[in-house]
């Protein structure tokens, strides 16, 4: 079973995404901020990450830089889920960028495609 990590500082979004993913048969883990996310990536070994851009301690792009510089984790696909307009420019290498509010079925479609299911 694939594991999806949710990085978002909004607990309502984390709960919403967790429900969407678990309803579709995925395991989840989460981090409330980019600063703690790398530790959780190492512990949980997720297959895919959803990443918010604007967070209080460490912004998504900074976390993404750390992730992409780590040879062990740089291949983990990242989907940006952000309320920020123009978010697709924040992390150009993300596999997809969705703007909140988003369509859950579109998100699951992207996840299935990315994970090859």
C-alpha positions as CSV (number, residue, x, y, z in Angstrom):
1,X,0.0,0.0,0.0
2,X,1.4,3.4,-1.0
3,X,2.1,6.0,1.6
4,X,1.4,9.7,1.0
5,X,2.9,12.4,3.1
6,X,0.9,15.7,3.5
7,X,2.9,18.8,4.4
8,X,0.5,21.7,5.3
9,X,0.2,24.0,8.2
10,X,-3.6,24.0,8.1
11,X,-5.0,21.2,10.2
12,X,-8.3,21.3,8.3
13,X,-6.5,20.7,5.0
14,X,-4.4,17.9,6.5
15,X,-7.6,16.2,7.8
16,X,-9.3,16.7,4.4
17,X,-6.4,15.2,2.4
18,X,-6.0,12.4,4.9
19,X,-9.7,11.5,4.5
20,X,-9.4,11.6,0.7
21,X,-6.3,9.4,0.6
22,X,-7.4,6.9,3.2
23,X,-10.8,6.5,1.5
24,X,-8.9,5.6,-1.6
25,X,-6.7,3.0,0.1
26,X,-3.6,4.9,0.9
27,X,-1.6,5.2,4.1
28,X,-0.8,8.8,5.2
29,X,1.6,10.7,7.4
30,X,1.9,14.4,7.8
31,X,4.0,17.4,8.8
32,X,2.7,20.8,9.8
33,X,5.8,22.6,8.4
34,X,8.7,22.2,6.1
35,X,11.2,22.5,9.0
36,X,10.0,19.2,10.5
37,X,9.1,17.5,7.2
38,X,12.6,16.1,6.4
39,X,12.7,14.1,9.6
40,X,9.3,12.6,8.9
41,X,10.3,11.7,5.3
42,X,13.3,9.8,6.8
43,X,11.1,8.0,9.3
44,X,8.1,7.3,7.1
45,X,9.6,6.8,3.7
46,X,6.5,8.1,1.7
47,X,5.9,7.2,-1.9
48,X,4.5,10.6,-2.7
49,X,4.3,14.0,-1.0
50,X,1.7,16.8,-1.2
51,X,3.3,20.1,-0.4
52,X,1.8,23.5,0.6
53,X,3.8,26.5,-0.5
54,X,3.2,29.0,2.3
55,X,3.9,27.8,5.8
56,X,5.0,29.8,8.9
57,X,8.4,28.2,9.7
58,X,9.7,27.0,6.4
59,X,8.2,27.5,2.9
60,X,7.5,24.6,0.6
61,X,10.2,25.5,-2.0
62,X,12.9,25.5,0.7
63,X,11.8,22.0,1.9
64,X,11.7,20.9,-1.8
65,X,15.3,22.1,-2.3
66,X,16.4,20.0,0.7
67,X,14.5,17.0,-0.5
68,X,15.8,17.2,-4.1
69,X,19.4,17.5,-2.8
70,X,19.1,14.3,-0.9
71,X,20.1,11.3,-3.1
72,X,17.9,8.9,-1.1
73,X,14.7,11.0,-1.4
74,X,15.0,13.2,-4.4
75,X,13.0,10.8,-6.6
76,X,9.9,11.1,-4.4
77,X,7.2,12.8,-6.5
78,X,5.8,16.0,-5.1
79,X,2.3,17.5,-5.8
80,X,1.9,21.1,-4.8
81,X,-1.4,21.9,-3.1
82,X,-1.5,25.6,-2.4
83,X,-3.9,28.5,-2.1
84,X,-1.2,30.6,-3.7
85,X,-2.0,31.8,-7.2
86,X,0.8,30.9,-9.7
87,X,1.9,28.1,-7.4
88,X,3.1,26.0,-10.4
89,X,6.1,28.4,-10.7
90,X,7.1,27.9,-7.1
91,X,8.3,24.4,-7.7
92,X,8.7,23.8,-11.4
93,X,9.8,20.2,-11.0
94,X,6.6,19.2,-9.1
95,X,4.6,16.5,-10.9
96,X,1.5,18.6,-10.6
97,X,0.2,21.8,-8.9
98,X,-3.3,22.2,-7.6
99,X,-4.8,25.4,-6.3
100,X,-7.1,25.3,-3.2
101,X,-9.9,24.6,-3.4
102,X,-9.3,21.7,-5.6
103,X,-11.3,18.8,-7.0
104,X,-10.5,15.6,-4.9
105,X,-11.1,13.3,-7.9
106,X,-8.6,15.3,-9.9
107,X,-6.1,14.9,-7.1
108,X,-6.7,11.1,-6.8
109,X,-6.4,10.8,-10.6
110,X,-2.9,12.5,-10.5
111,X,-1.8,10.3,-7.5
112,X,-2.8,7.1,-9.3
113,X,-1.1,8.2,-12.5
114,X,2.1,9.2,-10.7
115,X,2.2,6.0,-8.6
116,X,1.5,3.9,-11.7
117,X,-1.8,2.4,-10.4
